[in-house]
Amino acid sequence: MVLKMIAVKGCPHCEEARKFMQDEKIEFQEIDFDSPEGKAYVNENKLEGGPVIINECNEGHVGFDKEEIKRLAESCKKA
């Protein structure tokens, strides 16, 4: 399971999420908030702030929450 993290440059919560996923060995792809892909997802889903964490089932969460990141990493495996 690979998560996507849409991260804002200089965002402390994005840095916390990045470090947490690295420490927990959760595979993720980081997408810049200002990139075309980042902007498209954020605008389409009317989101603000970061990090935005998304799993392969397109379930997402805004903000840094360890339990929510773990849940997103595991939820599609069961489907």
N, C-alpha and C positions, 0 to 999 in steps of 0.2 A: 504494500500500500504506500503510495507516494502522496503526500499532502502538498498543497500549494500554499505558499505564504505570500500575500501581497503586502510588501513592507514600505513604509515611509522613511526616507532618509532622515537620520537623526532622531528617530522615534525610540525612546527608551523601552517601551513595551515590545516593540518589534525586536530589539536586541535581546530582551529577556526571553521571548518566544524562540528566537533563533538558538540561543544558548541551551534552553531547555530541550529542544528537539535534538540538538547535537548530543547533549549529555545522555538523553534517553535512547539514542540511536534510532530516532524516528526519521525516516527518509522524507526529505522535502525538497521542493523546487522553489527558489525564491524569485519573486517577480517584483520589479520596481513599480511602486504605486503610480509613478508618472509615465510608465511605458504604455504603448498602445493596448497591450493585453490587460494591464492593471487598470487603466482608465476605463476600458470597455466593461470589465466585470463590475467595478465599483459604480459606474454610472447606471448600468443595466439593473443592478440590484439596489440602487439608491442608498449606498453605504457611505459612511464618513469615518475617517480615522483608520488606525491600524494597530496591530496587524489584522489582516483578514486571512483566516485559515480556512481552506476548502479541501474536502476529500474527493475521491474519485466518483462518489455518488452525488456530487455537487451539493453536499450539505456544508454549511459554513458557519463561522462564528467570527465576530469582531471583538478584538481585545485579547489580552493575555490571560488565559485561564488553563492551568495545568491539566485539570481533570477533563475539560472540554477538548483540549488537544488530544489527550489519550483516547477519549471517546470517538473523536473523528477518525483517528488512526485505526481504530478497531472496527468501527461500525460497518463498513463495506465488506470486510472479510467474512462476516456472517451471512451476507446476502447471497 
